[in-house]
Every structure is written in structure tokens, then in C-alpha cells.
Amino acid sequence: MASIHSIVYRPPGTAYKKVHGPYVRLPLQQARLVAGHGIEGDVKGGNPDRNLNVMSLEWLNDVATQGYLTKPGQMGEQLIIEGLAVETLAPGARLQLGKEALIEISKLRTGCELFESAQQGKTREGLALGAMARVVTGGMIAVGDEVRLV
């Protein structure tokens, strides 16, 4: 069974910091997903095709052995899913998160210069950095909630 391993978000008023890595993310035990936006209160949300950055725990564990920083939020993701290879899902795939929320994969994530800065210069080349998703149906989600491919 796949499940939500972690939820993080970027609260209002936080700025990227080049010295210690640009991703500022705070952990949540639960969150409300808002259709067409992402995590309620997350300044990262709102892009129509990129409401959420989603990654798999197993993939993160693998790249951690290569020296990448992979604690929740360090890859710029907002959700980490355990037990599902998110990076292999095709655009259009839908995931039920908990009892209420539904997200749809919009595209695979490729990263940017910001990612390389956050990873202290480690390259993004050749990495399948999870997926970008849009929130189709909002609702409450929590760490430990079941994730189902629908």
C-alpha cells in the first residue's frame, strides 16, 4: 500500500536563501489541498500545471547514497509518497490522496538552477525528479494517508 510519507510547504513571508540552499519548507502533519492551487497557505502553489511537486521515498533514498540532500523539502518537493514510483507515472495519471483529495500528474519534473543551488552544485542532469501535479479535487490529507492510483 502506498502512503503519504511527508508534507511540507513554503509559508508566506519566506524568501529563498542562496547561502544555505533556496528551499524553505516547513513540515506539516496534515494539510488542506485546494483545487487548482496546491497546499492551502503555500506560496509555491497556484501555477495551473504545477500545484504540487511530488516525489517517491524510495527514489529519494536511492539518490541520498549519491550525496544528494533528501530530507523532506530539500529537493523542493511538497509531498513524498512511499510505495509508489511517482517518477514513472505518465501525465494524466490520477492519485487519490486520503479520502478526499485527487491529484493529476501534469508532467515529470526536470529541475532548474535553483535545484542545483539547493543541492550545493550537484547536477540535475539524468535525474527523474518526481512529478508535477495539479489538484483536481481538494480536501484534507495527512501523513500516513493511503495513496491509490485511480
C-alpha positions in Angstrom: 0.0 0.0 0.0 1.3 3.4 -0.9 1.0 6.3 1.6 1.9 9.9 2.2 5.3 9.9 3.9 5.7 13.7 4.3 4.0 17.0 3.6 5.9 20.3 3.5 5.1 23.8 2.4 6.6 27.3 1.9 4.7 29.7 4.2 4.1 33.4 3.2 6.9 35.8 4.0 9.7 33.3 3.4 12.4 34.1 0.9 14.9 31.8 -0.9 18.4 31.9 0.7 21.3 31.2 -1.6 23.8 30.6 1.3 22.0 27.7 2.9 20.0 26.4 -0.1 17.0 28.1 -1.5 14.2 25.7 -0.5 12.4 26.9 2.6 9.9 24.3 3.6 8.1 23.7 6.9 6.7 20.2 7.8 3.0 19.5 8.3 1.3 16.5 9.7 -1.8 17.4 7.8 -2.8 19.9 5.2 -5.8 21.0 3.1 -5.3 20.7 -0.7 -7.1 23.4 -2.7 -8.2 22.6 -6.2 -6.2 24.5 -8.8 -3.7 25.8 -6.2 -2.0 23.2 -4.0 -1.4 23.2 -0.3 -3.5 25.9 1.5 -1.3 28.7 2.6 1.6 27.6 0.4 3.1 30.4 -1.6 4.6 27.8 -4.0 1.1 26.9 -5.3 -1.2 28.3 -7.9 0.6 27.5 -11.2 -2.1 25.8 -13.3 0.2 22.8 -14.2 2.3 22.8 -11.1 0.2 22.9 -8.0 2.4 20.3 -6.3 5.9 18.8 -6.6 5.6 15.1 -5.7 8.4 12.6 -5.2 8.8 8.9 -4.1 10.6 8.0 -0.9 12.3 5.1 -2.5 13.8 7.3 -5.2 15.0 9.8 -2.6 16.6 7.0 -0.5 18.5 5.9 -3.7 19.9 9.3 -4.6 20.8 10.1 -1.0 23.5 7.4 -1.4 24.9 9.7 -4.2 25.3 12.7 -1.9 22.0 14.5 -2.6 20.2 16.3 0.2 16.9 14.4 0.6 15.3 15.3 3.9 11.7 16.4 3.4 11.6 19.6 1.4 15.3 19.6 0.4 14.5 18.6 -3.2 11.9 21.3 -3.5 9.0 18.8 -3.3 5.9 19.3 -1.2 4.8 15.6 -1.0 6.8 12.4 -0.6 4.9 9.2 -1.4 6.1 5.9 0.0 5.4 2.7 -2.0 4.7 4.3 -5.4 7.4 5.2 -8.1 6.0 8.7 -8.8 8.8 9.4 -11.3 7.5 6.7 -13.6 3.9 7.9 -13.8 2.7 9.3 -17.1 1.0 12.7 -17.4 -2.8 12.2 -16.8 -2.3 9.6 -14.1 -4.5 10.4 -11.1 -3.8 9.7 -7.5 -6.4 9.6 -4.7 -4.8 11.0 -1.5 -6.6 10.0 1.6 -10.4 10.0 1.5 -11.0 13.4 -0.2 -8.2 14.7 -2.4 -7.5 13.8 -6.0 -4.4 15.0 -7.9 -3.4 14.5 -11.6 0.2 14.2 -12.9 0.7 17.1 -15.3 4.4 16.4 -16.2 7.6 15.0 -15.0 9.8 17.3 -13.0 13.2 18.3 -14.5 14.6 20.7 -12.0 16.3 24.0 -12.6 19.3 26.2 -11.5 17.5 26.6 -8.1 17.6 22.9 -7.6 21.3 22.7 -8.3 21.9 25.6 -5.8 19.8 23.8 -3.2 21.8 20.7 -3.8 25.1 22.6 -3.4 26.0 22.3 -7.0 25.1 18.7 -7.6 23.6 18.4 -11.1 20.1 17.5 -12.0 21.1 16.0 -15.3 19.8 12.5 -15.7 17.6 12.6 -12.7 13.9 11.9 -12.8 12.9 14.4 -10.1 9.4 13.1 -9.4 6.4 14.8 -11.0 4.4 18.0 -11.1 0.7 17.6 -10.3 -2.4 19.7 -10.2 -5.1 19.4 -7.6 -8.3 18.2 -9.2 -10.3 17.8 -6.0 -9.3 19.5 -2.8 -9.6 18.1 0.7 -7.7 17.2 3.8 -4.6 15.0 3.6 -2.3 13.7 6.4 1.0 11.9 6.8 0.2 8.2 6.7 -2.9 8.5 4.4 -3.3 5.9 1.7 -2.4 6.9 -1.8 -4.1 5.0 -4.7 -3.6 5.2 -8.4 -7.1 5.6 -9.9 
